[in-house]
Amino acid sequence: MTQLVRPAGPADLAEVMTLARLSGAGFTSLPEDEAVLAERLRLSQRSFAGAVDPGSAWYTLLLEDDDGDIAGIASVRARMGLSRPHLAFRLITLAQHSPAIATRFDHQALVLVSECDGTTSVGSLFIRADRRGGGAGRLLAAARYMLIGADRTRFSDTVIAELRGWFEEDGASPFWDGVGSRFYRLDFDAADRMLTATDGRFVQDLAPRHPIYVSLIDDRAAWAIGRVHRHGEAALAMLEREGFARTGLIDLFDGGPVVSCPADRLDTLRRSRILRLDVGKVSDAPKRLIATTGIDGFRAIFAVGQIAGDTLTVEPNIAERLGLEEGTTIRVKES
Ligand SMILES: NC(=[NH2+])NCCC[C@H](N)C(=O)O
């Protein structure tokens, strides 16, 4: 089976709705809301076509099986927070010292910041449970970096990813219960729904204006600061291998960590080259990550390809799935 990554558009609504249902609550970037998803798919189509201003471009990618079934989804938002600021907490350290009573200690505090504004965000990566493994997650994740590489002018020099925070087995978010709920006076799901169902202004309107001392919040909430969801560990490890590192920023609602990487340090881009495509018989070559070099009609695939000099040779069916003809340029990750 050769899975393919391609742009999502309005025609994919039913399939994307199914993925949203399967991903469940807590996977807040993929809401089970048909109107929201329909709008996102329209925006995706227009983003790939280059018909939206760079500030609001939001590219949604789908992982498609040979038979056309949709196995997964991921997305790239070109710029965060250019209209409404995108808020996060920064965990800061404040030293306290008093010679008179011979004491010195550090306080940690959460401060509201909007440091992600202007950055590119990769996210919403979800794969159906029955299609995981076999490199599906890696292909979909890497396709996002290939997309960024396809036109660096459309994206920021800094790429971030927001990881899902810690939720208890019963679905409760200790960070939300200990911090966010005091300010928003909603339960987590309601606040989360508000985020996609409104313009999101309420986030800033009700956000804490002053630093919050960590020693004053309850233990379980403090413990959850920067802690990734049990299902997010693998995603974090994959991001770290790509070059992402923790920023010290955490999600306002669930306390999950924000990681970032300079775009030109992304491992997928550093280890890839632009080659010329050749179509023919390929006998004994490894599978490689291969992507188109254009955003409109973007495609990425993990397929057998033979590199010789500045040429990559693939079998005719692979060229066909990529929608490319001989002689076009192509981006290939070398190892
Ligand atoms: N897990 C979540 N839904 N978090 C939302 C946090 C708020 C978001 N950073 C904003 O400024 O809009």
The ligand as an SDF file (V2000), in Angstrom:
LIG
                    3D

 12 11  0  0  0  0  0  0  0  0999 V2000
   -6.5630   23.5920   24.5550 N   0  0  0  0  0  0  0  0  0  0  0  0
   -7.0580   24.7020   24.0930 C   0  0  0  0  0  0  0  0  0  0  0  0
   -8.1620   24.7150   23.4060 N   0  0  0  0  0  0  0  0  0  0  0  0
   -6.4030   25.8290   24.3260 N   0  0  0  0  0  0  0  0  0  0  0  0
   -6.7700   27.1140   23.8320 C   0  0  0  0  0  0  0  0  0  0  0  0
   -5.8700   28.1650   24.3710 C   0  0  0  0  0  0  0  0  0  0  0  0
   -6.1880   29.5400   23.8620 C   0  0  0  0  0  0  0  0  0  0  0  0
   -5.4580   29.8870   22.6150 C   0  0  0  0  0  0  0  0  0  0  0  0
   -4.0370   29.8000   22.7540 N   0  0  0  0  0  0  0  0  0  0  0  0
   -5.8750   31.2720   22.1810 C   0  0  0  0  0  0  0  0  0  0  0  0
   -5.2750   32.2740   22.4570 O   0  0  0  0  0  0  0  0  0  0  0  0
   -6.8750   31.3530   21.5310 O   0  0  0  0  0  0  0  0  0  0  0  0
  1  2  1  0
  2  3  2  0
  2  4  1  0
  4  5  1  0
  5  6  1  0
  6  7  1  0
  7  8  1  0
  8  9  1  0
  8 10  1  0
 10 11  2  0
 10 12  1  0
M  CHG  1   3   1
M  END
$$$$
